[in-house]
Amino acid sequence: MARVDKYIKKNGETAYKFRIFLGLDYNGKQKYIKKSGFSTKKQALEKLAEIEGKIESEQKYIQISFQDMYNEWIIDYKDSVRLVTYNRTIDLFRLKILPFFGKKYVDEITTEYCQQILNKWAKEYYKYKALKGYTQQILDLAIKKDLIQKNPMRLCTMPKINKSLLSVANTVELTSSNTENYYDKNELNIFLNIVKQNYDYMWFTAFRLLAFTGMRKGE
């Protein structure tokens, strides 16, 4: 429990005050709750106990990590998609999302941080819009549970795709011994639409030809 201190006001009256340490904020600065002006020590102690009680009860649900929310979300998600899609989604989270968000408490994730990560994804991975969407779903769940008031990822500005880094090889790292390395019809259409809208038509023609004829690059 924080300590109640006696002090002298400017008018010469005796009063009591206290300061409660809340921890460090996202920028590493110390956070406090300060109260003063109590005419008796008893009043100060009563208010102190009230505030500390609220803090303790709030921390029971505020201190929930992104990983915790993901663990809950993925259970319901598994029952809504095919196994191959489920496995791919797990890999996306494991390789691309959780390394940046997993250990963070959901109430400490800011729009500035989300924008920073989104910009990084856009430079390195052409499916960055999917990463943004999945991250939003986890934070939407946190909103439903009253852990946060708004979704910081939804407030981000979509960066432009880095055309020089477009490569089918970007998907290779997501494959494993138990994950099939191919697009289903819906995923293929999404990919082709992204290429058509954001790249030279030559790229769209080349990928579409490869997809619908089975030809190899050398042919």
ChimeraX attribute file (.defattr): number of C-alpha atoms within 10 A of each C-alpha:
attribute: neighborCount
match mode: 1-to-1
recipient: residues
	/A:1	10
	/A:2	12
	/A:3	11
	/A:4	18
	/A:5	13
	/A:6	17
	/A:7	14
	/A:8	11
	/A:9	12
	/A:10	7
	/A:11	6
	/A:12	8
	/A:13	10
	/A:14	14
	/A:15	17
	/A:16	21
	/A:17	21
	/A:18	19
	/A:19	16
	/A:20	17
	/A:21	12
	/A:22	12
	/A:23	10
	/A:24	11
	/A:25	10
	/A:26	11
	/A:27	6
	/A:28	8
	/A:29	9
	/A:30	11
	/A:31	12
	/A:32	12
	/A:33	12
	/A:34	11
	/A:35	15
	/A:36	16
	/A:37	17
	/A:38	17
	/A:39	14
	/A:40	13
	/A:41	14
	/A:42	12
	/A:43	13
	/A:44	23
	/A:45	19
	/A:46	10
	/A:47	14
	/A:48	22
	/A:49	13
	/A:50	11
	/A:51	13
	/A:52	16
	/A:53	11
	/A:54	10
	/A:55	13
	/A:56	11
	/A:57	10
	/A:58	12
	/A:59	10
	/A:60	9
	/A:61	12
	/A:62	18
	/A:63	15
	/A:64	18
	/A:65	20
	/A:66	24
	/A:67	20
	/A:68	17
	/A:69	20
	/A:70	20
	/A:71	12
	/A:72	12
	/A:73	15
	/A:74	15
	/A:75	10
	/A:76	10
	/A:77	12
	/A:78	15
	/A:79	10
	/A:80	11
	/A:81	12
	/A:82	10
	/A:83	13
	/A:84	15
	/A:85	17
	/A:86	17
	/A:87	18
	/A:88	19
	/A:89	20
	/A:90	16
	/A:91	18
	/A:92	19
	/A:93	19
	/A:94	14
	/A:95	13
	/A:96	17
	/A:97	20
	/A:98	18
	/A:99	12
	/A:100	15
	/A:101	19
	/A:102	17
	/A:103	13
	/A:104	18
	/A:105	17
	/A:106	25
	/A:107	21
	/A:108	16
	/A:109	19
	/A:110	16
	/A:111	17
	/A:112	13
	/A:113	16
	/A:114	21
	/A:115	20
	/A:116	12
	/A:117	18
	/A:118	20
	/A:119	19
	/A:120	13
	/A:121	21
	/A:122	21
	/A:123	17
	/A:124	16
	/A:125	18
	/A:126	22
	/A:127	18
	/A:128	21
	/A:129	16
	/A:130	12
	/A:131	19
	/A:132	21
	/A:133	12
	/A:134	17
	/A:135	22
	/A:136	16
	/A:137	17
	/A:138	21
	/A:139	25
	/A:140	21
	/A:141	17
	/A:142	25
	/A:143	16
	/A:144	10
	/A:145	12
	/A:146	12
	/A:147	19
	/A:148	18
	/A:149	13
	/A:150	16
	/A:151	22
	/A:152	21
	/A:153	23
	/A:154	18
	/A:155	13
	/A:156	17
	/A:157	12
	/A:158	14
	/A:159	15
	/A:160	10
	/A:161	21
	/A:162	16
	/A:163	14
	/A:164	9
	/A:165	14
	/A:166	17
	/A:167	12
	/A:168	9
	/A:169	9
	/A:170	13
	/A:171	15
	/A:172	11
	/A:173	10
	/A:174	19
	/A:175	14
	/A:176	12
	/A:177	6
	/A:178	9
	/A:179	15
	/A:180	14
	/A:181	14
	/A:182	12
	/A:183	14
	/A:184	10
	/A:185	9
	/A:186	8
	/A:187	12
	/A:188	15
	/A:189	13
	/A:190	13
	/A:191	17
	/A:192	17
	/A:193	13
	/A:194	15
	/A:195	21
	/A:196	17
	/A:197	10
	/A:198	15
	/A:199	16
	/A:200	11
	/A:201	11
	/A:202	11
	/A:203	15
	/A:204	19
	/A:205	14
	/A:206	11
	/A:207	17
	/A:208	18
	/A:209	13
	/A:210	14
	/A:211	14
	/A:212	8
	/A:213	8
	/A:214	10
	/A:215	10
	/A:216	9
	/A:217	8
	/A:218	4
	/A:219	6
